[in-house]
Amino acid sequence: MPSGGKRENAGRPAKAIPTSAGIRAALYKAMEEVPRPQFPIRPPDILPGVVPAGVKAQVQSDVKLAMDAMPGAEFGSQLYAYSNVEGFPGYPYLALLALRVEYRNMAAALANEMTREWIEFTSSETAGEATKDKITELEQAFRELDIQALIRKAIEDDAFYGTGQILININGADIQVPLSISPKTIKKDSLNGFKNVEPIWTTPLMYNALDPSRKDFYNPSGWWVMGQRWDATRMLRIVTRPVPDIFKPAFNFSGISLSQLVEPYVNNWLRTRQSVSDLINNFSILSLKTAMDQVLTGGDDGTGLFARIKLFTATRSNKGVMVLDKDREELEQLAVPLGGLHELQAQAQEQMCTASREPSVIMTGVSPSGFGNVAEGEMGAWRDWIRANQEAHARNPIETILKIVQLSLYGSIDPEIGITFNPLYQMTEEQLSTIRMNDSTRAGNLIDRGVIDPQEEREKLARDPESGYTGLDIDKVIESPAEEEPKQLEDGKE
């Protein structure tokens, strides 16, 4: 301590000691300054013409009610106060994403795989010839109506926008009246067809947000379709990624799109791809060590130096020459190592596949470097996932379409007729031939042992479309091959 008894830091402001309250206040302040989500939860934008002039879409009126008027004060605002989850970006924004190859490839691959092998009409074992004739006619009707492309487009729309919608067009029908799948409402030859409609042209007309015990709780009973009122039963919808009820009005009652889910991964991929490209383009930099005194002090404007550098840069090649002052200048090349860039780029692309659950060979068409060979187990898991989605989301609209087509063709619905999805994995001719050979050997052994009758095997072959004997006449009597008699020798011995 100095002789005067004063401390060395006398007169200086005392150092502030952080308190828990101050730290907490600073933390809250920092959280408030965190950038808000790009797409907050708010009423969706509805394009002009979707609802009639002077009418306000119900989702625009009820989003605040759905988000804020819940048990607990300011529920909706608190829910998203410090969340990184984004709300509905709007159909125009999602349509823009559909123009990028990454999003389009994901949606197209999913839609194509779910409809690639399509369906097969089935009937029970007891079905008669009339039912079989109907199946042939229904197959032709489905081809004429292009139902396969209809379902594929709906699945693609679901990936792009969060929902795929199909309108049912019945000749002379009142579109505001509920459609009952029965001969009373769908007369013979009354079907005009089906039409995909993107959700950007629709918005819910009415739904129940008060009574959870009712069937229409957060389930629209009607839709505005470009100013027309359509009953919900006249629109088939595919929503594979639904959102919780509280968010449905903000999403215009669509689900969350595949594009929105994978957008962060696609953005990472695009940034990585561009960074790798930029690094390759500029991985080598020339550094000229020279006297810069006059330029830095303002004694020289550097015209000569910069002209010299520009000349060298413009004529730079293996044949170019840079002339240096041997005492005061030195030219050095700085190169960035490029090893491992392909692995980083492949991993960024792999993350997109992880988010979409699509194998790389399905989404990109190739196995990028670093992925390794596509294992059969991976493809098997992909086929199982596609089959589960077919059963969960595609079966109901296809079966509804089947009933409507039957009513229009015959005036009734044949309960014997159903559908099954064809497996994605198709065996080669060599594999099928091996299977048929094994089946033939097994059938011969069972017949020789008396387990089955040859006629039973003939009926099985006639029913199996893969046997090659589907036109077999099972009523024809086939005589058993005569056994060859033992050849007698001249002395009477065999």
Secondary structure, DSSP 8 states (H G I E B T S, - for coil): --TTS--TTTTS-------HHHHHHHHHHHHHTS---SS-S------TTSS-TT---HHHHHHHHHHHSSSSTTHHHHHTTT--------HHHHHHHTTSHHHHHHHHHHHHHHHSS-EEEE--TT--HHHHHHHHHHHHHHHHHTHHHHHHHHHHHHHHHS-EEEEEEETT--TTS---SSTTTS-TT-EEEEEE--GGGEEEEE-BSS-TTSTTBTS-SEEEETTEEEEGGGEEEE-SS---GGGTTTTTT----HHHHHHHHHHHHHHHHHHHHHHHHTSEEEEEE---HHHHHTS---HHHHHHHHHHHHT-STT------TTT-EEEEEE---TTHHHHHHHHHHHHHHHHT--HHHHTSS--TTS----HHHHHHHHHHHHHHIIIIIHHHHHHHHHHHHHHHHSS--TT-EEEE--S----HHHHHHHHHHHHHHHHHHHHTTSS-HHHHHHHHHH-TTSS-TT--TTS-------------TTS--
